[in-house]
Amino acid sequence: MLSLKYKSYGVCQRYLLKYFVISSSTFYTTRRTFFSNGWIKKKDKKRCKGYSMKTTGEPISDEEIEKILVSIYENENCNEPEYYIKVLGDKKLSKVLRKRYGIIVNHKKIYRMRKELGLLRNIRIQETERI
């Protein structure tokens, strides 16, 4: 590029960067992105919306995950260990779904599903006493 063209004339790269008012990091970044082939190629594999994956690799639809979430929140028997799962937040609930049910799902997706189903708990913010 720039330095290759003027290198044959005996001009150093530092002088050229000062002359054209280009920082060295910009020069190397553009050089790296220009010569790499990764920016030309498109990703062929896109994720399908409305599906998540199981740990076995097979897809599972969001409706099935919503059924599992509703069954967790409908449980009223406090003697079962499933009863206390509904107290957990979205991140820990995603871990539980991965370990118990073998479903890999993002915690943000779980939050969206719970919000659509109306399963979010009310968060109470305690007021502090001002002295």
C-alpha positions as CSV (number, residue, x, y, z in Angstrom):
1,M,0.0,0.0,0.0
2,L,1.4,3.3,1.1
3,S,4.7,2.2,2.5
4,L,5.3,-0.4,-0.3
5,K,4.9,2.2,-3.0
6,Y,7.4,4.7,-1.5
7,K,9.8,2.1,0.1
8,S,11.4,1.7,-3.3
9,Y,12.3,5.4,-3.2
10,G,14.1,5.0,0.1
11,V,11.5,6.8,2.3
12,C,10.8,5.5,5.8
13,Q,7.3,4.6,7.0
14,R,7.4,6.9,10.0
15,Y,8.1,9.9,7.8
16,L,5.2,9.0,5.5
17,L,2.8,8.7,8.4
18,K,3.8,12.1,9.7
19,Y,3.6,13.6,6.2
20,F,0.1,12.3,5.5
21,V,-1.0,12.9,9.2
22,I,-2.0,9.3,9.8
23,S,-1.5,7.5,13.2
24,S,0.4,4.3,13.1
25,S,-2.5,2.4,14.7
26,T,-4.9,3.5,11.9
27,F,-2.3,2.5,9.3
28,Y,-2.0,-1.0,10.6
29,T,-5.7,-1.5,11.3
30,T,-6.7,-0.5,7.7
31,R,-3.9,-2.7,6.4
32,R,-5.1,-5.7,8.4
33,T,-8.7,-5.3,7.4
34,F,-7.9,-4.6,3.7
35,F,-5.8,-7.7,3.3
36,S,-8.0,-10.1,5.3
37,N,-10.6,-12.1,3.4
38,G,-13.0,-12.2,6.4
39,W,-14.7,-8.9,5.6
40,I,-15.6,-10.0,2.1
41,K,-17.3,-13.3,3.0
42,K,-20.8,-13.4,4.4
43,K,-21.9,-15.7,7.1
44,D,-23.9,-18.5,5.5
45,K,-25.3,-19.9,8.7
46,K,-27.9,-17.8,10.4
47,R,-29.8,-18.7,13.6
48,C,-33.5,-19.4,13.2
49,K,-35.7,-17.1,15.3
50,G,-38.1,-18.9,17.6
51,Y,-35.9,-21.8,18.4
52,S,-33.2,-22.7,20.9
53,M,-30.9,-25.7,21.1
54,K,-30.8,-28.6,23.4
55,T,-27.5,-29.9,24.7
56,T,-27.9,-32.9,22.3
57,G,-27.9,-30.5,19.4
58,E,-31.5,-30.7,18.3
59,P,-33.7,-27.6,18.2
60,I,-36.5,-26.8,20.6
61,S,-39.2,-24.3,19.8
62,D,-39.9,-21.3,22.0
63,E,-43.5,-22.5,22.6
64,E,-42.1,-25.7,24.3
65,I,-39.8,-23.6,26.5
66,E,-42.8,-21.4,27.4
67,K,-44.7,-24.5,28.4
68,I,-41.9,-25.5,30.7
69,L,-41.7,-22.0,32.3
70,V,-45.5,-22.0,32.9
71,S,-45.3,-25.5,34.4
72,I,-42.6,-24.3,36.8
73,Y,-44.6,-21.2,37.8
74,E,-47.9,-23.1,38.2
75,N,-46.3,-25.5,40.8
76,E,-47.9,-24.8,44.2
77,N,-46.6,-27.7,46.3
78,C,-43.8,-26.2,48.5
79,N,-42.5,-29.7,49.3
80,E,-41.2,-30.2,45.8
81,P,-37.8,-28.7,44.8
82,E,-39.3,-27.4,41.6
83,Y,-41.4,-24.9,43.7
84,Y,-38.3,-22.8,44.6
85,I,-37.1,-22.5,41.0
86,K,-39.5,-19.6,40.4
87,V,-37.7,-17.5,42.9
88,L,-34.6,-17.5,40.8
89,G,-33.6,-14.7,38.4
90,D,-33.2,-15.1,34.7
91,K,-29.5,-16.0,34.7
92,K,-29.9,-18.7,37.3
93,L,-33.0,-20.0,35.6
94,S,-31.1,-20.4,32.3
95,K,-28.6,-22.5,34.2
96,V,-31.4,-24.6,35.7
97,L,-32.9,-25.1,32.3
98,R,-29.5,-26.2,31.0
99,K,-28.8,-28.7,33.8
100,R,-32.2,-30.2,34.4
101,Y,-33.9,-30.0,31.0
102,G,-30.9,-29.9,28.7
103,I,-32.0,-26.6,27.0
104,I,-29.4,-24.0,26.1
105,V,-31.2,-20.6,26.2
106,N,-30.0,-17.1,26.8
107,H,-31.1,-15.3,30.0
108,K,-32.3,-12.3,27.9
109,K,-34.6,-14.6,26.0
110,I,-35.9,-16.0,29.2
111,Y,-36.7,-12.5,30.4
112,R,-38.6,-11.7,27.2
113,M,-40.6,-14.9,27.5
114,R,-41.4,-14.3,31.2
115,K,-42.5,-10.7,30.4
116,E,-44.8,-11.9,27.6
117,L,-46.3,-14.6,29.8
118,G,-46.7,-12.2,32.7
119,L,-44.5,-14.3,35.0
120,L,-42.2,-11.4,36.2
121,R,-42.3,-10.7,39.9
122,N,-42.8,-7.2,41.3
123,I,-39.6,-5.7,42.4
124,R,-39.9,-3.7,45.6
125,I,-37.4,-0.9,46.1
126,Q,-36.8,-0.2,49.7
127,E,-36.7,3.4,50.7
128,T,-33.8,4.4,52.9
129,E,-34.3,6.7,55.8
130,R,-32.7,10.1,55.4
131,I,-31.3,11.6,58.6
